[in-house]
Amino acid sequence: MAAEGRRDGSKGIPEIQISACKPYEMGFTIGIHFEAMIRSRVACDPYLSSSLQPFASTKLGRDLVHLLSKTNSERYPEYWDELRGLADGSGVPFLSIILMNFRKEISPFLPDVRVSNIVGAPDQCSDILICSDELAVMAHNEDGDASLRNHVYIVNATLENGVSFFAYTCAGELPSCCFGFNSNGVAFTLDSVPPAPEEVVPGGIGRNFVSRDLLESSDIHDALRRVQIENLSAGHNYNIMDVNSRKMFTTETASRGRASVREINRDAFYHANMYQHLSAVKQVGCQPSILHCRISKRNSLLEIVHQSSVCRQKRVAELPMNTLQEVLTILADDSNQDFPVYMQGPQLHTLCTAIFDMNEKSLTILTGKPSSMSVLRRVLMTTWTAKEE
């Protein structure tokens, strides 16, 4: 096993490069290397300390965590070993690590509905997808809670099976609940799509485990298979591209084996944080004070829609999305002060913007707005490994 830490300049993203290691060893190495960052995140995560940890000390909480642990460790034993290694390497209690990784699967079952909705809030994100001969990009705003600022890193790993991956990762979590790509040319970004509590199945497969599995996809078809799982606890939105086949899809999933797959073409598609093409899924927003109800023209069901997503969708529909510059301008839009596309606090922040370019076979990670944007990292997506340009 080999491991190397690096940082690209004073504004770069901390990164670790790991090769030829077993799952536990990989997690342990990441844990040691980012011990201070992982410990810091655990200490300052308001949801972990105020809601998840107290709930986990109750009988209901212990039973739910046990069921989630059993289901996910049995289906993904290698990734479970990664988490154990991460906890041991960082010195953080294993319970805290698994609570952070099961945040979305636990929050609907918290006894205080108001708190459970807030716990679902930290990740939002926006995506613009276009796949034409002239422009083929997945452009993604990674939005997160203020506690995630300075608590992210990049895992650049080569596994024993020969697959390499590059994953933007939240400290203490599996790679990656954000975005990444692998040496088979498969790349993805993720958007939260919070379902109503009654849509969540207790003790099902967790979304962090699904996205970790996605990093080992062999091609676009394998990737779509890996995200469409019968016993999901809750749902998610997966935007996936394959640079080798020049295919791009957006997939919405939900519990009980429900999924909807839409192929992306030259017509630009914007995705925020609500289901758009998977029908008959009740949704919930993050904070009751900013919710409104409407009858969906799509499926005639009463849905509770997160107003931030509604406002972002409306704003994006007003703007052109024909060039990369126009795409970047949209992702930097803050004209709606209450519900902007580009988030600047106090709770939610756009941590970075990621551009997967199919024509260039590259990933560029940016920070700031177009007028003052700087490149944090740029890598080429090759057939064999994630190499720097």
C-alpha positions as CSV (number, residue, x, y, z in Angstrom):
1,M,0.0,0.0,0.0
2,A,1.2,3.5,-0.8
3,A,-0.3,6.8,0.4
4,E,0.6,10.4,-0.2
5,G,-1.0,13.6,1.0
6,R,-1.0,16.8,-0.9
7,R,-2.5,20.3,-1.1
8,D,-2.6,22.3,-4.3
9,G,-1.6,25.8,-3.1
10,S,-3.0,27.8,-0.2
11,K,-6.5,27.7,-1.6
12,G,-6.4,24.1,-2.8
13,I,-8.4,21.1,-1.5
14,P,-6.6,18.7,0.8
15,E,-6.0,15.4,-1.1
16,I,-4.7,11.9,-0.4
17,Q,-3.5,9.5,-3.0
18,I,-3.7,5.8,-2.1
19,S,-2.9,2.7,-4.1
20,A,-3.3,-1.1,-3.8
21,C,-4.8,-1.4,-0.4
22,K,-7.6,-3.4,1.2
23,P,-10.8,-1.6,2.3
24,Y,-9.9,-1.4,6.0
25,E,-6.4,-0.2,5.2
26,M,-7.8,2.5,2.9
27,G,-10.2,3.8,5.5
28,F,-7.5,3.7,8.2
29,T,-5.0,5.6,6.0
30,I,-7.6,8.3,5.2
31,G,-8.5,8.5,8.9
32,I,-4.9,9.0,10.0
33,H,-4.1,11.5,7.3
34,F,-7.2,13.6,7.9
35,E,-7.6,12.9,11.7
36,A,-7.7,16.6,12.7
37,M,-10.2,17.5,10.0
38,I,-12.5,14.5,10.8
39,R,-12.4,15.2,14.5
40,S,-13.1,18.9,13.9
41,R,-16.1,18.1,11.8
42,V,-17.5,15.8,14.4
43,A,-17.0,18.4,17.1
44,C,-18.7,21.2,15.1
45,D,-21.5,19.3,13.3
46,P,-24.7,20.7,15.0
47,Y,-27.0,17.9,13.8
48,L,-24.7,15.2,15.1
49,S,-24.5,16.6,18.6
50,S,-28.0,18.0,19.1
51,S,-30.1,15.4,17.3
52,L,-28.4,12.3,15.9
53,Q,-26.3,11.3,18.9
54,P,-29.1,11.8,21.5
55,F,-31.5,9.8,19.3
56,A,-29.0,7.0,19.0
57,S,-29.0,6.6,22.8
58,T,-32.7,5.8,22.8
59,K,-34.1,2.3,22.3
60,L,-35.7,3.4,19.0
61,G,-32.5,4.9,17.8
62,R,-30.4,2.0,18.8
63,D,-32.7,-0.4,17.0
64,L,-32.7,1.7,13.9
65,V,-28.9,2.1,13.8
66,H,-28.5,-1.7,14.4
67,L,-30.9,-2.5,11.5
68,L,-29.2,0.0,9.1
69,S,-25.8,-1.4,10.1
70,K,-26.8,-5.0,9.5
71,T,-28.4,-4.3,6.1
72,N,-25.6,-2.2,4.7
73,S,-22.7,-4.2,6.2
74,E,-24.2,-7.4,4.7
75,R,-24.7,-5.9,1.2
76,Y,-21.4,-3.8,1.2
77,P,-19.0,-5.5,3.6
78,E,-15.9,-3.9,1.9
79,Y,-17.3,-0.4,2.4
80,W,-18.3,-1.2,6.0
81,D,-14.7,-2.2,6.5
82,E,-13.6,1.2,5.1
83,L,-15.8,3.0,7.7
84,R,-14.3,0.9,10.5
85,G,-10.8,1.8,9.3
86,L,-11.8,5.5,9.0
87,A,-13.0,5.5,12.6
88,D,-9.9,3.6,13.9
89,G,-7.5,5.8,12.0
90,S,-9.1,9.1,13.1
91,G,-9.8,8.0,16.6
92,V,-13.4,9.0,16.3
93,P,-16.0,6.7,17.8
94,F,-17.4,4.3,15.2
95,L,-21.0,5.3,16.2
96,S,-20.3,9.0,15.3
97,I,-18.9,7.9,11.9
98,I,-21.9,5.7,11.0
99,L,-24.4,8.4,12.3
100,M,-22.9,10.9,9.8
101,N,-23.1,8.4,7.0
102,F,-26.7,7.4,7.8
103,R,-27.8,11.0,8.5
104,K,-30.5,11.0,5.8
105,E,-31.8,7.5,6.7
106,I,-32.1,8.4,10.4
107,S,-33.5,11.9,10.3
108,P,-37.1,11.0,9.2
109,F,-37.4,8.9,12.3
110,L,-36.4,11.5,14.9
111,P,-39.3,12.0,17.4
112,D,-39.4,15.8,16.8
113,V,-40.6,16.2,13.2
114,R,-39.4,19.8,13.1
115,V,-35.9,18.7,14.1
116,S,-35.9,15.8,11.6
117,N,-36.8,18.2,8.8
118,I,-33.9,20.5,9.8
119,V,-31.5,17.6,9.9
120,G,-32.4,16.9,6.3
121,A,-31.3,20.4,5.3
122,P,-27.5,20.5,5.0
123,D,-27.1,19.3,1.4
124,Q,-28.9,21.0,-1.4
125,C,-27.0,21.3,-4.7
126,S,-27.9,22.3,-8.3
127,D,-27.0,20.6,-11.6
128,I,-27.2,21.7,-15.2
129,L,-26.8,18.9,-17.7
130,I,-26.3,19.2,-21.5
131,C,-25.1,16.6,-23.9
132,S,-24.6,17.8,-27.5
133,D,-21.7,17.7,-29.9
134,E,-20.8,21.3,-29.2
135,L,-21.2,21.2,-25.4
136,A,-21.4,18.1,-23.2
137,V,-21.2,19.0,-19.5
138,M,-22.4,18.1,-16.0
139,A,-22.1,21.4,-14.1
140,H,-22.7,21.1,-10.4
141,N,-22.9,23.4,-7.4
142,E,-21.9,21.5,-4.2
143,D,-24.0,23.2,-1.5
144,G,-23.6,22.3,2.1
145,D,-24.1,23.3,5.7
146,A,-21.7,25.9,7.1
147,S,-20.2,23.2,9.3
148,L,-18.8,21.5,6.1
149,R,-16.6,24.5,5.2
150,N,-13.0,23.4,5.5
151,H,-14.2,19.9,6.2
152,V,-13.9,18.3,2.7
153,Y,-11.0,16.5,1.0
154,I,-10.3,14.6,-2.2
155,V,-9.6,10.8,-2.1
156,N,-7.6,9.7,-5.2
157,A,-7.4,5.9,-4.9
158,T,-6.4,2.9,-6.9
159,L,-8.1,-0.3,-5.6
160,E,-6.9,-3.8,-5.6
161,N,-9.2,-4.6,-8.5
162,G,-7.3,-2.0,-10.6
163,V,-10.1,0.6,-10.7
164,S,-9.0,4.1,-9.8
165,F,-11.3,6.8,-8.6
166,F,-11.3,10.5,-7.7
167,A,-13.8,11.6,-5.1
168,Y,-14.7,14.9,-3.5
169,T,-15.5,13.7,0.0
170,C,-17.0,15.1,3.2
171,A,-14.8,14.5,6.2
172,G,-15.7,11.3,8.0
173,E,-17.9,9.9,5.2
174,L,-17.5,7.4,2.5
175,P,-16.3,8.7,-0.9
176,S,-18.3,10.3,-2.2
177,C,-21.7,11.8,-1.2
178,C,-20.8,14.7,-3.5
179,F,-19.2,14.0,-6.9
180,G,-16.5,11.9,-8.4
181,F,-15.3,9.8,-11.4
182,N,-13.4,6.6,-12.1
183,S,-10.8,5.2,-14.5
184,N,-13.6,3.6,-16.5
185,G,-14.8,7.0,-17.6
186,V,-17.9,7.1,-15.4
187,A,-18.6,10.3,-13.6
188,F,-21.4,11.4,-11.3
189,T,-22.9,14.3,-9.3
190,L,-25.6,14.0,-6.7
191,D,-28.7,16.0,-5.7
192,S,-30.7,15.4,-2.5
193,V,-34.4,14.8,-3.2
194,P,-36.0,14.6,0.3
195,P,-39.0,12.3,0.4
196,A,-41.8,12.6,3.0
197,P,-41.1,10.6,6.1
198,E,-43.7,8.0,5.2
199,E,-41.8,7.2,2.0
200,V,-38.6,6.2,4.0
201,V,-38.1,2.5,4.8
202,P,-36.4,2.0,8.1
203,G,-33.2,0.0,8.0
204,G,-32.8,0.0,4.2
205,I,-29.7,0.7,2.0
206,G,-28.1,4.0,2.7
207,R,-27.3,6.5,0.0
208,N,-23.7,7.0,1.0
209,F,-23.1,3.3,0.3
210,V,-24.8,3.5,-3.1
211,S,-22.6,6.4,-4.2
212,R,-19.5,4.6,-2.9
213,D,-20.5,1.7,-5.0
214,L,-21.0,4.0,-8.0
215,L,-17.3,4.8,-8.0
216,E,-16.6,1.2,-9.1
217,S,-18.9,1.2,-12.1
218,S,-17.6,-0.4,-15.3
219,D,-19.7,1.7,-17.7
220,I,-23.0,3.7,-17.8
221,H,-25.2,0.6,-17.8
222,D,-23.4,-0.8,-14.8
223,A,-23.7,2.6,-13.1
224,L,-27.5,2.7,-13.7
225,R,-27.8,-0.8,-12.3
226,R,-25.9,0.1,-9.2
227,V,-28.2,3.0,-8.2
228,Q,-31.5,1.3,-8.9
229,I,-31.9,-0.9,-5.7
230,E,-35.0,-2.6,-4.4
231,N,-34.4,-2.0,-0.7
232,L,-33.3,1.6,-0.5
233,S,-34.2,3.4,2.7
234,A,-34.8,6.7,0.9
235,G,-34.1,8.2,-2.5
236,H,-31.6,10.3,-4.3
237,N,-30.9,11.9,-7.7
238,Y,-27.9,10.6,-9.6
239,N,-26.5,12.5,-12.6
240,I,-24.2,10.1,-14.5
241,M,-22.0,10.4,-17.6
242,D,-19.8,8.0,-19.5
243,V,-17.1,9.7,-21.5
244,N,-16.4,6.5,-23.5
245,S,-19.9,6.0,-24.8
246,R,-20.8,9.7,-24.7
247,K,-24.0,9.0,-22.7
248,M,-25.5,11.1,-19.9
249,F,-28.4,10.3,-17.7
250,T,-30.2,11.7,-14.7
251,T,-31.8,9.1,-12.4
252,E,-34.2,9.7,-9.6
253,T,-34.7,6.8,-7.1
254,A,-36.9,6.1,-4.1
255,S,-37.6,3.4,-1.7
256,R,-39.4,0.2,-2.7
257,G,-37.5,-0.2,-5.9
258,R,-38.9,2.9,-7.6
259,A,-36.7,4.7,-10.2
260,S,-36.9,7.0,-13.2
261,V,-34.1,7.3,-15.8
262,R,-34.0,10.2,-18.2
263,E,-31.4,10.5,-21.0
264,I,-29.9,13.9,-21.4
265,N,-29.5,15.4,-24.9
266,R,-28.8,18.9,-26.3
267,D,-31.8,20.4,-24.4
268,A,-30.3,21.7,-21.2
269,F,-31.8,20.2,-18.1
270,Y,-31.7,21.7,-14.6
271,H,-32.1,19.7,-11.4
272,A,-32.4,21.0,-7.9
273,N,-33.7,19.2,-4.8
274,M,-37.1,17.8,-5.7
275,Y,-38.4,14.9,-7.7
276,Q,-39.1,16.0,-11.3
277,H,-39.8,12.8,-13.3
278,L,-40.3,10.1,-10.8
279,S,-44.1,10.2,-10.2
280,A,-46.1,9.2,-7.1
281,V,-43.4,10.1,-4.5
282,K,-44.5,12.4,-1.7
283,Q,-41.8,15.0,-1.0
284,V,-40.9,17.1,2.0
285,G,-38.9,20.4,2.2
286,C,-36.3,21.0,4.8
287,Q,-37.9,23.7,7.0
288,P,-41.6,23.9,7.6
289,S,-41.5,27.7,7.5
290,I,-40.5,27.7,3.9
291,L,-42.8,25.0,2.6
292,H,-45.9,25.3,0.5
293,C,-48.3,22.7,-0.9
294,R,-49.4,22.3,-4.5
295,I,-51.1,19.8,-6.7
296,S,-48.6,18.4,-9.1
297,K,-49.7,18.6,-12.8
298,R,-47.4,15.7,-13.3
299,N,-49.1,13.1,-11.1
300,S,-52.1,14.8,-9.5
301,L,-50.8,14.0,-6.0
302,L,-50.6,16.5,-3.2
303,E,-46.8,17.2,-2.8
304,I,-45.0,19.2,-0.3
305,V,-42.3,21.0,-2.3
306,H,-39.2,22.6,-0.9
307,Q,-39.6,26.3,-1.9
308,S,-35.9,26.8,-2.4
309,S,-36.0,24.3,-5.3
310,V,-39.1,25.8,-6.7
311,C,-37.6,29.3,-6.7
312,R,-34.3,28.0,-8.2
313,Q,-36.2,26.1,-10.9
314,K,-38.2,29.2,-11.8
315,R,-35.1,31.4,-12.0
316,V,-33.1,29.0,-14.1
317,A,-36.0,28.7,-16.6
318,E,-35.7,32.5,-17.2
319,L,-32.1,32.3,-18.3
320,P,-30.3,30.9,-21.4
321,M,-28.2,27.7,-21.0
322,N,-26.5,27.4,-24.4
323,T,-22.8,28.0,-23.6
324,L,-20.5,27.1,-20.7
325,Q,-20.3,30.7,-19.7
326,E,-24.1,30.9,-19.5
327,V,-24.1,27.8,-17.4
328,L,-21.5,29.2,-15.0
329,T,-23.5,32.5,-14.8
330,I,-26.6,30.5,-13.8
331,L,-24.8,28.6,-11.1
332,A,-23.5,31.9,-9.7
333,D,-27.0,33.5,-9.7
334,D,-28.0,35.1,-6.4
335,S,-30.8,37.4,-7.6
336,N,-33.3,35.8,-5.2
337,Q,-31.9,36.7,-1.8
338,D,-34.0,34.2,0.0
339,F,-33.5,31.2,-2.3
340,P,-30.5,31.8,-4.5
341,V,-28.8,29.3,-6.8
342,Y,-25.4,30.3,-5.5
343,M,-25.6,30.1,-1.7
344,Q,-23.6,32.4,0.6
345,G,-25.0,31.6,4.1
346,P,-25.7,31.9,6.8
347,Q,-26.6,28.2,7.0
348,L,-26.0,27.0,3.5
349,H,-23.0,27.7,1.3
350,T,-21.9,26.8,-2.2
351,L,-18.7,25.0,-1.3
352,C,-17.5,24.7,-4.9
353,T,-18.6,24.3,-8.5
354,A,-17.7,21.2,-10.4
355,I,-17.6,21.0,-14.2
356,F,-17.4,17.6,-15.9
357,D,-16.6,18.2,-19.6
358,M,-17.2,15.1,-21.7
359,N,-15.5,16.6,-24.8
360,E,-12.3,17.4,-22.8
361,K,-12.7,14.3,-20.6
362,S,-11.9,16.6,-17.6
363,L,-13.1,17.7,-14.2
364,T,-12.6,21.3,-13.1
365,I,-13.4,22.3,-9.6
366,L,-14.0,26.0,-9.1
367,T,-14.7,28.4,-6.3
368,G,-16.3,31.8,-6.4
369,K,-18.3,33.6,-9.1
370,P,-17.4,34.0,-12.8
371,S,-16.0,37.5,-12.2
372,S,-13.7,36.2,-9.5
373,M,-13.6,32.5,-10.1
374,S,-10.5,30.5,-9.3
375,V,-9.6,26.9,-10.2
376,L,-9.1,24.7,-7.1
377,R,-8.3,21.5,-9.1
378,R,-8.3,20.2,-12.6
379,V,-7.9,16.6,-13.6
380,L,-8.1,14.5,-16.7
381,M,-10.4,11.5,-16.9
382,T,-8.5,8.9,-18.8
383,T,-9.2,5.2,-19.5
384,W,-6.8,3.9,-16.8
385,T,-6.3,6.3,-13.9
386,A,-7.0,9.8,-12.6
387,K,-4.0,11.8,-13.6
388,E,-3.3,15.4,-13.2
389,E,-3.2,17.7,-16.2
